[in-house]
């Protein structure tokens, strides 16, 4: 008799669930719920493009909808499926996505007092309002606790836990004062399902705490009170109302409570895995292991690499942290990523591509990809930086912007699209190079996400730029599958390594580098690096007078 | 009884004539002839975007058409008009636009042997095929004859006389060998009208020779044979078949021959002024004088300033030459310009502006200008370099390209359009600053050309960036009017200064700088200069890590 597990994946615009057969990863049922609030689920502020919040009610409504929906679908797809055989629940979410909560663990945003207050909502990962606080935390940690900073890449980000809470304290002190505690989205959902949201007993994710909240066993958990007091006197008290220990996701966060069992049709008492971030669980479903980098290629990207924790590993500057157990048991998890990839292409096609390419967004993409397949690398003479939404790794700087160089009076929209694809690939290569420099080998890349399965042109360009074979995970919802794998693991009967052998599969088609293209991209990448370092770092010295001339030279060589 | 003069203006895509009343500049008749050959009159080569040639037959056909047409129109507009009272003919053309000619002065391209040979055609000013030869001439002159180079701005351009002839010698020796001599377009037309195209007796323009062919009284005319021999052994012989003296345009190049009098209806014997380049004669019709810079604002721009030749004037690096008498008698003429202005806007609107702005090119421009009038300087966070077609002044480098920085995921097409308008204005300011640095005051700017009369938004941005009042010449065809003024002057009865008092008028509306905008543009210009110097010069040292952050800071300040 088969056994099943259910994975719940909370993304930026929607949440979904998937039910897998843990013997082979077969997906029996999937349901998606689009968040109804705001614009595609995001609450924004017209006066400040940095604001990105969410309504926690969307999570609660979605939770019931996707679990019941996927159970129903599983029954339709496989008459032998039995909900009683779902042996575990796993949860992943975006992050760092902190939720201000009251003493009972209820989000402030659900109360009458705060239901219309944007600052009391959930602070979505891509909220960038706290950039000044991030700079301040970086600077104070540099001076007072360099070890905290080294562990999270050398720069503390505006997307992360303490920056957001500090900004909340300053911009909306009445909300901060009303918050008894804060919880990551990925910790809130398991606690809700377990029927115990008491802030002091919520099991916290080491993935979230380690990558975003400066948590480490090395210094006894969260940052010490003296340091937190330097950020804000209220923070040393707050520390007592947060948590002292965090757990990896093969551990259980609790068991399904009666109320949520009745609501969803799952069995009361089903074990629930400690939550983690989406790309970390997705990486496991992609088969992440030593030597393999996994990359979720969507509106933004998230890259995950691992190293056995039996080996010595230096801190890697610029990455989003190195945390023991954040991805695989017994391994350091290394997280990195790009703030915008698919988002850049969407911006381009929706704002700067004339209708001669097609009437709809999709038509335009198809036509542009068709046209660029007839051209060779470098033949447009264009080069771009992929920073339209800042640079997460390796510069950790939201106050950067896009750049395009090499335009003539003949430049076409599809050439610009190609330049942006290449720019995001160069950004991806910069991340890989940085991780390898610090002793973590990356021999192949396994991708997943919308772009990986839909965009052949992009995938070949990535293989050529990265000069590594590119594989594509078999599932269309790897994060949810990864969550389901942890759900199965936290029952105690299965090891993650065993589940990876059974469930983490890739498609047959592999994108292999084309050696002619590799050579051209090597030249273009050296120019990308000049732009990257000159615009992105204060250390670089020189001028860029060779860039345009070399681009013209490459263009001429490629066209002749 | 009124007296009249006729001006003939040969542009890039068409030629035109205008008949003026020399007592007040009133325009009686105008006719335009679109060159029928190639694409908008330009012969191109699909395999090399640098090629831009013209068919000399277009000039000959146009010459008859525009003169007869404008005489007819003058008769219609003013019954008192009498063609016998046209006392002079002036001619301006683009340049450097050399024509390979045989022993009789007939263009090789008109012969059966060469009529289909692109290299035997007229080499239009904007042909950039000779960039390697330009670099070679610059380098040899730097070493052997620095004085030649200093007089033409320190860098010899691919758009100029010797570069083009040297490239012809190398790429098509059979054409070079068949050419007895070469003549500038502006010297060919007066010679043709005078019925004497014998290469040894064609009166050559000091404007063309001085600005483009390294001609100066200081070294006895054209470059010496020893130097020319260094460029190519054939060049020292060629020098004997060119010319030893060049003249300014208040001098006569000859008198209208019987044949062309019969063809056109003008009086045989009418004096014809020595030719000059379009923007030089246009400057005179705009009222150029000490302290006033004139700017022809079209697909590209041409800037002209003057200084009395009684004052000492240092060589100005980066300008297109300083030539005594090239604009006004008794004055040094200083030419400068931008390789693409309106051409950049046309490229943008035709390639990167979606139909949501409008169905036609004009509709899109109108809508974008309307939308940008609601925004303030710097509020988009964008900054561009205006080098899509290289940089003529002050860098004299065709191997440069466009650049746009500051894009986010919200950037709109009309914001990019504004950034490009601003970039061309910053390029214009860079030229003015360079000229002023060398002691030539620029207190106001008089503009003419399509953009000056059609684009209010652009004109206000230019006034704000240049921080000077901007005036617009009254005529829509200032170059032809300027040519007519020289036609009148070469009769010997009128001084140019007197004709300027009568005919060089500006419109009532003046664009005055807005002080709030001036302050923002000062900040943006300092960032433009960083990009300009880092990408455009080998000397600059530093990094550009402040640029994106300052642009974001300005954007935030302007939006709040």
HADDOCK unambig.tbl for C-alpha pairs under 7 A between the chains (distance, minus, plus):
assign (segid A and resid 344 and name CA) (segid B and resid 409 and name CA) 6.39 0.50 0.50
assign (segid A and resid 347 and name CA) (segid B and resid 409 and name CA) 5.56 0.50 0.50
assign (segid A and resid 351 and name CA) (segid B and resid 354 and name CA) 6.76 0.50 0.50
assign (segid A and resid 351 and name CA) (segid B and resid 412 and name CA) 5.93 0.50 0.50
assign (segid A and resid 351 and name CA) (segid B and resid 413 and name CA) 6.46 0.50 0.50
assign (segid A and resid 352 and name CA) (segid B and resid 352 and name CA) 4.77 0.50 0.50
assign (segid A and resid 352 and name CA) (segid B and resid 353 and name CA) 5.43 0.50 0.50
assign (segid A and resid 352 and name CA) (segid B and resid 354 and name CA) 5.98 0.50 0.50
assign (segid A and resid 352 and name CA) (segid B and resid 413 and name CA) 6.18 0.50 0.50
assign (segid A and resid 353 and name CA) (segid B and resid 352 and name CA) 5.44 0.50 0.50
assign (segid A and resid 353 and name CA) (segid B and resid 353 and name CA) 6.50 0.50 0.50
assign (segid A and resid 353 and name CA) (segid B and resid 354 and name CA) 5.73 0.50 0.50
assign (segid A and resid 354 and name CA) (segid B and resid 351 and name CA) 6.75 0.50 0.50
assign (segid A and resid 354 and name CA) (segid B and resid 352 and name CA) 5.95 0.50 0.50
assign (segid A and resid 354 and name CA) (segid B and resid 353 and name CA) 5.72 0.50 0.50
assign (segid A and resid 354 and name CA) (segid B and resid 354 and name CA) 4.10 0.50 0.50
assign (segid A and resid 354 and name CA) (segid B and resid 355 and name CA) 6.17 0.50 0.50
assign (segid A and resid 355 and name CA) (segid B and resid 354 and name CA) 6.12 0.50 0.50
assign (segid A and resid 355 and name CA) (segid B and resid 355 and name CA) 6.15 0.50 0.50
assign (segid A and resid 388 and name CA) (segid B and resid 407 and name CA) 5.55 0.50 0.50
assign (segid A and resid 388 and name CA) (segid B and resid 408 and name CA) 4.22 0.50 0.50
assign (segid A and resid 388 and name CA) (segid B and resid 409 and name CA) 5.80 0.50 0.50
assign (segid A and resid 389 and name CA) (segid B and resid 408 and name CA) 5.95 0.50 0.50
assign (segid A and resid 389 and name CA) (segid B and resid 409 and name CA) 6.55 0.50 0.50
assign (segid A and resid 399 and name CA) (segid B and resid 548 and name CA) 7.00 0.50 0.50
assign (segid A and resid 399 and name CA) (segid B and resid 549 and name CA) 5.66 0.50 0.50
assign (segid A and resid 400 and name CA) (segid B and resid 548 and name CA) 5.44 0.50 0.50
assign (segid A and resid 400 and name CA) (segid B and resid 549 and name CA) 6.36 0.50 0.50
assign (segid A and resid 401 and name CA) (segid B and resid 405 and name CA) 6.94 0.50 0.50
assign (segid A and resid 401 and name CA) (segid B and resid 406 and name CA) 4.84 0.50 0.50
assign (segid A and resid 401 and name CA) (segid B and resid 407 and name CA) 5.66 0.50 0.50
assign (segid A and resid 401 and name CA) (segid B and resid 408 and name CA) 6.03 0.50 0.50
assign (segid A and resid 401 and name CA) (segid B and resid 548 and name CA) 6.11 0.50 0.50
assign (segid A and resid 402 and name CA) (segid B and resid 405 and name CA) 5.69 0.50 0.50
assign (segid A and resid 402 and name CA) (segid B and resid 406 and name CA) 5.24 0.50 0.50
assign (segid A and resid 402 and name CA) (segid B and resid 407 and name CA) 4.49 0.50 0.50
assign (segid A and resid 402 and name CA) (segid B and resid 408 and name CA) 6.17 0.50 0.50
assign (segid A and resid 403 and name CA) (segid B and resid 404 and name CA) 5.59 0.50 0.50
assign (segid A and resid 403 and name CA) (segid B and resid 405 and name CA) 4.18 0.50 0.50
assign (segid A and resid 403 and name CA) (segid B and resid 406 and name CA) 6.35 0.50 0.50
assign (segid A and resid 403 and name CA) (segid B and resid 407 and name CA) 6.59 0.50 0.50
assign (segid A and resid 404 and name CA) (segid B and resid 403 and name CA) 5.60 0.50 0.50
assign (segid A and resid 404 and name CA) (segid B and resid 404 and name CA) 5.26 0.50 0.50
assign (segid A and resid 404 and name CA) (segid B and resid 405 and name CA) 6.43 0.50 0.50
assign (segid A and resid 405 and name CA) (segid B and resid 401 and name CA) 6.95 0.50 0.50
assign (segid A and resid 405 and name CA) (segid B and resid 402 and name CA) 5.70 0.50 0.50
assign (segid A and resid 405 and name CA) (segid B and resid 403 and name CA) 4.19 0.50 0.50
assign (segid A and resid 405 and name CA) (segid B and resid 404 and name CA) 6.43 0.50 0.50
assign (segid A and resid 406 and name CA) (segid B and resid 401 and name CA) 4.85 0.50 0.50
assign (segid A and resid 406 and name CA) (segid B and resid 402 and name CA) 5.26 0.50 0.50
assign (segid A and resid 406 and name CA) (segid B and resid 403 and name CA) 6.35 0.50 0.50
assign (segid A and resid 407 and name CA) (segid B and resid 388 and name CA) 5.55 0.50 0.50
assign (segid A and resid 407 and name CA) (segid B and resid 401 and name CA) 5.65 0.50 0.50
assign (segid A and resid 407 and name CA) (segid B and resid 402 and name CA) 4.48 0.50 0.50
assign (segid A and resid 407 and name CA) (segid B and resid 403 and name CA) 6.57 0.50 0.50
assign (segid A and resid 408 and name CA) (segid B and resid 388 and name CA) 4.22 0.50 0.50
assign (segid A and resid 408 and name CA) (segid B and resid 389 and name CA) 5.96 0.50 0.50
assign (segid A and resid 408 and name CA) (segid B and resid 401 and name CA) 6.03 0.50 0.50
assign (segid A and resid 408 and name CA) (segid B and resid 402 and name CA) 6.18 0.50 0.50
assign (segid A and resid 409 and name CA) (segid B and resid 344 and name CA) 6.39 0.50 0.50
assign (segid A and resid 409 and name CA) (segid B and resid 347 and name CA) 5.57 0.50 0.50
assign (segid A and resid 409 and name CA) (segid B and resid 388 and name CA) 5.78 0.50 0.50
assign (segid A and resid 409 and name CA) (segid B and resid 389 and name CA) 6.53 0.50 0.50
assign (segid A and resid 412 and name CA) (segid B and resid 351 and name CA) 5.93 0.50 0.50
assign (segid A and resid 413 and name CA) (segid B and resid 351 and name CA) 6.46 0.50 0.50
assign (segid A and resid 413 and name CA) (segid B and resid 352 and name CA) 6.18 0.50 0.50
assign (segid A and resid 534 and name CA) (segid B and resid 543 and name CA) 4.75 0.50 0.50
assign (segid A and resid 534 and name CA) (segid B and resid 544 and name CA) 5.21 0.50 0.50
assign (segid A and resid 534 and name CA) (segid B and resid 545 and name CA) 6.05 0.50 0.50
assign (segid A and resid 535 and name CA) (segid B and resid 543 and name CA) 6.60 0.50 0.50
assign (segid A and resid 535 and name CA) (segid B and resid 544 and name CA) 4.61 0.50 0.50
assign (segid A and resid 535 and name CA) (segid B and resid 545 and name CA) 4.23 0.50 0.50
assign (segid A and resid 536 and name CA) (segid B and resid 545 and name CA) 5.33 0.50 0.50
assign (segid A and resid 537 and name CA) (segid B and resid 545 and name CA) 5.71 0.50 0.50
assign (segid A and resid 538 and name CA) (segid B and resid 543 and name CA) 6.71 0.50 0.50
assign (segid A and resid 538 and name CA) (segid B and resid 545 and name CA) 5.68 0.50 0.50
assign (segid A and resid 540 and name CA) (segid B and resid 543 and name CA) 5.77 0.50 0.50
assign (segid A and resid 541 and name CA) (segid B and resid 541 and name CA) 6.20 0.50 0.50
assign (segid A and resid 541 and name CA) (segid B and resid 542 and name CA) 4.55 0.50 0.50
assign (segid A and resid 541 and name CA) (segid B and resid 543 and name CA) 5.36 0.50 0.50
assign (segid A and resid 542 and name CA) (segid B and resid 541 and name CA) 4.58 0.50 0.50
assign (segid A and resid 542 and name CA) (segid B and resid 542 and name CA) 5.12 0.50 0.50
assign (segid A and resid 542 and name CA) (segid B and resid 543 and name CA) 6.48 0.50 0.50
assign (segid A and resid 543 and name CA) (segid B and resid 534 and name CA) 4.74 0.50 0.50
assign (segid A and resid 543 and name CA) (segid B and resid 535 and name CA) 6.59 0.50 0.50
assign (segid A and resid 543 and name CA) (segid B and resid 538 and name CA) 6.70 0.50 0.50
assign (segid A and resid 543 and name CA) (segid B and resid 540 and name CA) 5.77 0.50 0.50
assign (segid A and resid 543 and name CA) (segid B and resid 541 and name CA) 5.39 0.50 0.50
assign (segid A and resid 543 and name CA) (segid B and resid 542 and name CA) 6.48 0.50 0.50
assign (segid A and resid 544 and name CA) (segid B and resid 534 and name CA) 5.21 0.50 0.50
assign (segid A and resid 544 and name CA) (segid B and resid 535 and name CA) 4.61 0.50 0.50
assign (segid A and resid 545 and name CA) (segid B and resid 534 and name CA) 6.05 0.50 0.50
assign (segid A and resid 545 and name CA) (segid B and resid 535 and name CA) 4.24 0.50 0.50
assign (segid A and resid 545 and name CA) (segid B and resid 536 and name CA) 5.33 0.50 0.50
assign (segid A and resid 545 and name CA) (segid B and resid 537 and name CA) 5.72 0.50 0.50
assign (segid A and resid 545 and name CA) (segid B and resid 538 and name CA) 5.67 0.50 0.50
assign (segid A and resid 548 and name CA) (segid B and resid 400 and name CA) 5.45 0.50 0.50
assign (segid A and resid 548 and name CA) (segid B and resid 401 and name CA) 6.12 0.50 0.50
assign (segid A and resid 549 and name CA) (segid B and resid 399 and name CA) 5.66 0.50 0.50
assign (segid A and resid 549 and name CA) (segid B and resid 400 and name CA) 6.35 0.50 0.50
